[in-house]
Amino acid sequence: MSTSKLDTSGVFQPLHLRSQGTQLSLPTHAIRFRKNGIEFCSAAPIPKWTEMTVDLHSSRDAKKVHCTGIVVDCAGSRHTGYLVSMVFMNLTRQAQERLSQLAFSQAA
C-alpha cells in the first residue's frame, strides 16, 4: 500500500466490517485510508486472507459505499493491539470515485 490520509474530518460515521466470525464497528479516527484499501487497529487478530465486507457511511449524505476486502497483513500483539491492512477488491468505478471523494473531501 502507499501513502495514507488519516481521516480526522468526522465525515464518516463508524465503519462496519463483517466476516463469518468477526464483526467490527470502528470510529472514524481509527481508520487510515490507503490508495487501494484501509488500515485499522483491532483488539483481536484477524487472519491473513480473511475476506470481509466494509460499509462506509457519510454523515453528509445518505449514500453509503459497500466494499469487499481481503486482509493482507495483521501485525501486533494482544497487549498493544493489532494493525490490520485490508485491500479492497472489485470496486466499481463509482465506488472508487465515491471513496476518493469522501476520503479527500477535507484536503481541499
C-alpha positions as CSV (number, residue, x, y, z in Angstrom):
1,M,0.0,0.0,0.0
2,S,1.1,3.6,-0.5
3,T,0.8,6.8,1.4
4,S,-2.2,7.4,3.6
5,K,-4.6,10.1,4.7
6,L,-5.9,9.9,8.2
7,D,-9.5,11.0,8.3
8,T,-9.9,13.5,11.1
9,S,-12.7,15.4,9.4
10,G,-15.6,13.4,11.0
11,V,-17.1,13.0,7.6
12,F,-17.6,9.2,8.1
13,Q,-19.8,7.6,10.6
14,P,-18.4,4.5,12.3
15,L,-17.0,1.9,9.9
16,H,-18.7,-1.6,10.0
17,L,-16.7,-4.6,9.0
18,R,-18.0,-8.2,8.8
19,S,-16.8,-11.6,8.1
20,Q,-18.2,-15.0,9.1
21,G,-16.9,-14.9,12.7
22,T,-15.9,-11.3,13.1
23,Q,-17.9,-8.0,13.2
24,L,-16.3,-4.7,14.0
25,S,-17.6,-1.2,14.3
26,L,-14.8,1.4,14.1
27,P,-14.8,5.1,14.8
28,T,-13.6,7.3,12.0
29,H,-10.4,8.4,13.8
30,A,-9.2,4.8,13.8
31,I,-9.1,4.4,10.1
32,R,-6.3,5.2,7.7
33,F,-7.3,5.4,4.0
34,R,-4.8,4.0,1.5
35,K,-4.7,4.1,-2.2
36,N,-6.4,0.7,-2.6
37,G,-7.6,-0.1,0.9
38,I,-7.6,0.8,4.6
39,E,-5.7,0.2,7.8
40,F,-7.2,0.0,11.2
41,C,-6.5,-1.3,14.7
42,S,-8.2,-4.3,16.2
43,A,-8.2,-5.7,19.7
44,A,-8.2,-9.3,18.2
45,P,-6.1,-10.6,15.4
46,I,-7.7,-11.2,12.0
47,P,-6.1,-14.0,10.0
48,K,-4.5,-13.0,6.7
49,W,-6.6,-13.7,3.6
50,T,-9.9,-13.2,5.5
51,E,-12.5,-11.8,3.2
52,M,-14.6,-9.0,4.9
53,T,-17.3,-6.7,3.8
54,V,-17.0,-3.0,4.6
55,D,-19.8,-0.4,4.8
56,L,-18.8,3.2,4.8
57,H,-21.4,5.8,5.7
58,S,-21.1,9.5,5.3
59,S,-22.8,11.9,7.6
60,R,-23.0,14.5,4.7
61,D,-25.5,12.5,2.7
62,A,-27.4,9.2,2.7
63,K,-25.1,7.4,0.3
64,K,-23.1,4.5,1.5
65,V,-20.2,2.6,0.0
66,H,-20.2,-1.2,0.2
67,C,-16.9,-2.9,-0.4
68,T,-15.3,-6.3,-0.2
69,G,-11.7,-6.5,1.0
70,I,-9.1,-9.1,1.9
71,V,-6.9,-8.8,5.0
72,V,-3.3,-8.8,3.7
73,D,-1.5,-8.2,7.0
74,C,-2.1,-8.3,10.7
75,A,0.7,-7.3,12.9
76,G,0.9,-6.7,16.7
77,S,0.2,-8.4,20.0
78,R,-2.6,-8.9,22.4
79,H,-1.0,-6.3,24.7
80,T,-0.7,-3.5,22.1
81,G,-3.5,-4.4,19.7
82,Y,-3.2,-5.4,16.0
83,L,-2.7,-3.3,13.0
84,V,-4.8,-4.7,10.2
85,S,-4.2,-3.9,6.5
86,M,-7.0,-4.6,4.1
87,V,-7.1,-4.3,0.3
88,F,-10.4,-3.6,-1.5
89,M,-11.3,-5.9,-4.4
90,N,-13.5,-5.5,-7.4
91,L,-14.5,-1.9,-6.7
92,T,-16.7,-0.3,-9.4
93,R,-15.6,3.0,-10.8
94,Q,-18.4,4.7,-9.0
95,A,-17.4,3.2,-5.6
96,Q,-13.8,4.1,-6.2
97,E,-14.8,7.7,-7.0
98,R,-17.0,7.9,-4.0
99,L,-14.3,6.6,-1.7
100,S,-11.8,9.1,-3.1
101,Q,-14.4,11.9,-2.8
102,L,-15.2,11.0,0.8
103,A,-11.6,10.4,1.9
104,F,-10.1,13.6,0.4
105,S,-13.0,16.0,0.7
106,Q,-11.4,17.8,3.6
107,A,-8.0,18.0,1.9
108,A,-9.0,20.9,-0.4
